[in-house]
Amino acid sequence: MNKVELSIITVGYKSEDTIVPFLDSIQKNRDKITKEIIVVDNYPGDKGADKAQKHPLKPTVIRNTENIGFSKAINQGIKICHGEYVLIINPDTRIVGSALKYLLDFARKTSKLGAVAPRLLNNDGNIQPSCFKFPTIWNAIRYYFFGCKDCFNKYNPGDEITTVDVAVMAAFLVPKSVIDYVGGLDERFFLYYEDVEYCRRLRQFGLPVYYLPKAKVQHAHGVSGNFTNHLKSPLARSAQIYHGVLGSALLNFVLRVGQRWQKIIKYRKFRG
């Protein structure tokens, strides 16, 4: 086998309508990167895996008989990949221009690197907030009571290369050597918070996460990952695993009080 520069790993779940356009966006690129594509399908109820299997790129397709969760599925792909770098990416994305080359070039020239994430774009071309600070109780307090709008919410870091606490794993490039060093995704997380935990782990190992706005990926974004909806979303279970029972309870308390406080402020402004 020729040396593989980039392993692209994606997890399909009800991805019958998105997997082909996703693979097409990779195929259209003329970046000359030696790559392999691994599709881990977590939903046997549609033809997503079949469509991936028949695609001209001939990706390796792993068919799970049930939804085993995002972290486990990504780790399945990591175990069989051969690339020098690994790109974890959603099948509801589209590679824009030379994004893969930009990410790979940046990773190669950055000696101390945990991961690098591209700028995400909505389907209309507008910038999609895709980074956030670690969801600590203190950051929640800063957000609700001290006007720090980026402290507990996804935000756009701007137009310059910068380090961030957390970048969402809709598109997330990691050197395979780093994965070998710090490990794969934490399989306790079925969905959500796996990106937070992994970025925190990278931080603990002294490996920064970078945001590279020059590299762009289109992403059909869902609202379920917004931390301001923490109390009413599937994030709650993963948050309890991440923060612990006591920490999660304290965070939930801060969020409830903070949301009420924000309503009071809005009411006062309205009455004023």
C-alpha positions, 0 to 999 in steps of 0.5 A, spaced: 500 500 500 502 507 498 503 511 504 496 514 506 497 521 508 490 523 510 485 518 513 478 521 512 473 518 517 465 519 517 460 516 521 453 515 518 446 515 521 440 516 517 445 519 512 442 516 505 441 523 502 448 526 504 453 521 504 454 521 496 454 529 496 459 529 501 463 523 498 463 527 491 465 534 494 472 530 496 472 527 489 472 533 486 478 536 489 484 535 486 489 536 492 493 530 490 493 528 497 493 520 498 487 519 502 483 513 504 476 514 506 472 510 512 465 510 512 462 507 519 454 506 518 450 506 524 444 506 521 442 499 517 435 502 516 436 505 510 441 505 504 446 510 506 452 504 507 450 501 500 450 508 496 457 509 500 459 502 497 458 504 490 461 510 490 467 511 485 472 513 491 471 506 494 471 508 501 472 502 506 465 501 509 463 498 516 456 496 517 454 496 524 447 492 526 445 498 531 447 505 533 453 504 537 454 511 538 459 516 535 465 515 539 465 508 538 464 508 531 470 513 530 474 509 534 472 503 529 475 507 523 481 509 527 483 502 529 483 500 521 486 507 518 493 508 515 493 515 515 499 520 517 493 524 519 486 523 521 480 527 519 474 526 523 468 529 519 460 529 519 457 526 512 452 532 512 458 536 510 461 539 503 469 540 502 470 547 500 475 548 495 482 546 498 480 545 505 483 539 506 490 541 503 490 547 507 488 543 514 494 538 512 499 543 510 498 547 517 498 540 521 505 539 518 508 545 519 505 546 526 510 542 531 506 542 537 499 540 535 493 537 538 488 538 532 486 543 527 479 545 525 476 549 519 471 554 519 464 551 518 459 555 513 452 554 513 448 552 507 447 559 505 455 561 506 454 565 512 459 563 518 457 558 522 459 558 530 463 552 531 468 553 537 467 554 544 470 555 551 470 549 556 463 549 559 465 550 566 461 553 572 465 559 572 464 560 564 456 559 565 456 565 570 461 569 566 456 568 560 449 569 564 451 575 569 457 578 567 456 579 559 461 574 556 457 572 550 462 567 548 463 564 555 458 559 554 456 559 547 458 557 540 462 563 537 466 565 531 473 566 533 474 571 527 479 571 521 486 569 524 489 563 526 488 562 533 487 557 539 481 555 542 478 551 548 474 546 543 472 546 536 466 541 534 468 535 531 464 536 525 470 537 521 477 536 526 483 534 523 488 530 528 495 527 527 495 519 528 501 520 532 497 524 537 491 519 537 496 514 539 499 518 544 493 521 548 488 515 545 481 515 541 475 518 543 472 517 550 466 511 549 462 513 555 459 519 550 454 516 546 453 523 543 455 530 545 461 532 549 466 527 546 469 533 543 469 537 549 472 531 553 477 530 547 479 537 547 480 538 554 485 531 554 489 535 549 490 541 553 492 536 559 497 533 554 499 540 552 497 540 545 493 546 543 487 546 538 487 551 532 482 554 528 484 555 521 479 560 518 482 559 511 480 552 510 472 552 509 467 546 510 460 547 509 456 544 514 448 542 515 448 545 522 443 542 527 440 546 533 441 540 538 449 542 539 447 549 542 449 549 549 444 554 551 439 549 550 443 544 555 437 543 560 432 541 554 437 537 550 440 530 549 446 534 552 444 533 559 446 525 560 453 527 556 454 533 561 453 528 567 458 524 565 463 529 563 462 534 569 460 528 574 453 528 578 455 534 583 458 538 578 452 537 573 447 539 578 451 545 580 451 547 573 444 546 571 442 550 577 447 556 575 443 555 568 436 555 571 438 561 575 442 565 569 436 564 564 431 567 569 436 573 571 436 574 563 429 574 563 428 579 568 433 583 565 430 583 558 423 585 562 426 591 565 429 593 559 422 592 556 419 596 561 424 601 561 
